[in-house]
């Protein structure tokens, strides 16, 4: 084959909206996929991408070249997840069809971000960007902006920070404390940006999906997820209460010390929450007749981690002479040393249990 026309759908609109499995190979299969996507969402730009690829294919065939068309889809989680799926499909197509080169068809810069990956595996003969023509009047501009802001990927990023700021400002004004509003606004927006920046929103989405699946499947993990959530709430309340108790003392001990107090008082509740989630997975695997050695080792690792964090935070707090925390310096050193040794032993036991359950290496 001379040329393979690649239509890129990086965020998997074909799969999510039309239920089409990727890759879609062949002219008729791609026309059918485009029509199904158009039926599901007539405004999706990937429809134009596929028809643009079909036009390129027809031009190549008319010029006497041996060509084929294929549509590849990624994942709604744009980035490593979607690109790894696209890469796997691309390598499979190259092995099956053995094209001399490819022409990439996309609907914009987001899909073209995968070009370096494609170029590293096969010769790229060209790139065709398919853009939908819009009327330049005000109504079309308004409509386009409306469609952009209804996209969850954009609206979550654009609307939530100002919404948090306005909500905090309103709450603090109700209680006649406008000075504290700016502190709350900075804290809320900062936490949100940190949450997004660390990718914790993806973890939350995965947790929601797992919780929903556990509920529909009637799994024990649903109950343990709920229990874990309650334990997280208890842990946070416990930590915040201790934080505020020491924050209102006549001597200010510093924010780092207050954070250590929060960690020391709440860590075992958080560990208990993580253990609950893991126990739910173990019980569901057992009922399904499956066995995953890693789930058992996680229990030991969680306890060892909690032990180290608890003893280390206690040592830091004991080193503050002005803080009456209940532990002397000598006692805290002894606790820290004993906890470190015990944590290593617990970890070794966990590794040994995991190896035994996994069976001999073949």
Helices and strands as residue ranges (DSSP letters): E 3-9, H 13-18, E 24-25, H 27-40, H 46-62, E 67-73, H 80-97, E 101-106, H 109-112, H 115-119, E 124-129, H 138-149, H 152-174, H 179-197, H 200-216, H 221-247, H 255-287, H 293-318, H 329-358
